[in-house]
Amino acid sequence: MQTIHIVPLSTPRTLTQAAWERLRAADRLFLLSAQHPCARPVLEAGLPHTALDALFDAAEDFDALAAAVAARLLDAGDCTLAVTGAPDALIAALTQAAGGRARLDVLPGVPLGLAAFPERVAARRLCANALPERLDPGEELLLEELDSRLLAGEVKLRLLEYFPDGWEAFVSEMGEDGAFSRRAVPLCELDRQKRYGPTTVAYVPAAPFEKLERYGFDELLSVLRRLRAPGGCPWDREQTHETIKESLLEECYEAMDAIDRGDDVDLAEELGDVLLQVAFHAEIAREQGRFTARDVTTGLVQKLVYRHPHVFGSVRADTSEQVLKNWDALKKVEKKQQSQADVLESVPKNFPALLRSRKVQKRAAAVGFDWDSAGDAFYKIGEEAEELSRAMAGDGSAAEEVGDLLFAVVNVARLLHIEPEFALAAATDKFIDRFRRMEQAALAAGRRLEDMTLAEQDAVWDEVKCGKPVGKS
C-alpha cells in the first residue's frame, strides 16, 4: 500500500528533529507552498522538491484545493508532503480522500498558534478562514493564518457577535529570524493593523459572563438556572408549567402585534419574551428529569430535516404547494395518524376557536370534503342564521346554532383566503375607532354618551360611519 508521509514544517524555530530527518530522507518531496515563510528551511537546505503553489492559484475553495492535492499525491506513489501554516483541516481532508488506497503517516509538530503563544496550550486553535458556525466566548481562542485585512474584518465581525467590542486581544507575527512578536489590540481594531500574513496569529482570551455584552441561548439557560437555584429569585423558583402556560400565549400575541405594527425593535424584544417562555418550560422539565433544552432543539432539527426531503434528500418539490403536500404526508406518518379524522383531531383544542375551525376545515378539504366555491359556502351562512333564529324562539340550543353560524362564516373566509382571526381583529379595531369618534362627536356637541338615547347614539354613529367631520351634522 502506498505511504504518504505528512510533515508539519511548523516554524523555523520549532521544526522537530524527526520532521527534519524525514524531509532529508524523502525520495519524493512535495512542498505545499514554497511561498510560505515556514518553508524557508527546505529552500535554504536545497532539498529537491515539487512545490504545489499552482494548485492554490487554481483552486476556487478549500475543498477544491484538498481534492487537487490528494489527486497529485495519490498518483505519486510513496512520497512526503511538507505542510505549512495550519494544516489540520487539510490533513483531515487528505485522510478521507486516501481511504483504503494509501496509508498516511502524520508526524507531530508544533502548531503555528502555539509557536506564537506557547503558554496558551489550553486555547482552542482555529484556522481564521474556517471558523465554526458557533463560538464560545468562555473559551480562549488561537486564530491562525490571519493573512489579510479583509479576512481580519470578517473574523472581527464574527467575534463581536460573542465578545465585547473593547475586549483585549493579542496579535503575533513571525519575523525573519523565526521569532514571534506580539502586541495587544482591542478586538474592534483587529482589522486595523499594519501587517497581515500567513504567520499572523490572533489570541482572544476567554470572556467571563459578567463581561459579555451579547448573549446566546446557552447564556439564557444559565441565567434561568441561576434564578431557579437556591438563593435565586423566589418568584422564578415557584413557577411550574401550569403557572406560566398562559404567558406563552400572551407573549406570542404581543410578538404578532409587533409584526403588525412593523416595529422591529419591539419585535426583537417580544421574540425574546417568547424564547424566554420556551427556555423556562425546558428548564422546568430538566429539573424534573423529563427532557432538556437540547432535547427540544434536537427534536426540532430532526423534524425539519425529515420534513424537507427536497432539501436534505432526493425528493423533488419545485413549488410551495408540493412542499406543503409532502410536509402534511410526512407529518401524518410521523404522528402515526391512521385516518383523516385523526388528522382533524390532532389540531390542538387550546387553539383560538376561529383558528382551530379553519385548520380543521382545511384538513377536511385535503381529502376533497369541501365546498366548490366561497359562493356556495355563503348560502350555508343563511341556513345557519335561520336555524339560530328558530333556536332563539325556543326551538333548539342557541349556543349550538351560534357555533354552527360562526363555523359557516369561517368556511367562507377560508375559501376567500381570508384569515378570520385577523379579519375579526380588524373589525374590532374599526369598531373601537368609530366608537371613539362617536364619543368625540358627542362631547363636541356638549353631550355625554351615557346621557343620550340609543336613537341619538345611532344617529351620531351613522354620521361617523359616513365619514362626516366630528361635531358637524
Summary of the structure (lengths in Angstrom):
residues: 473
radius of gyration: 34.5
end to end distance: 100.8
largest distance: 108.7
contacts: 1295
relative contact order: 0.05
helix: 55%
strand: 10%
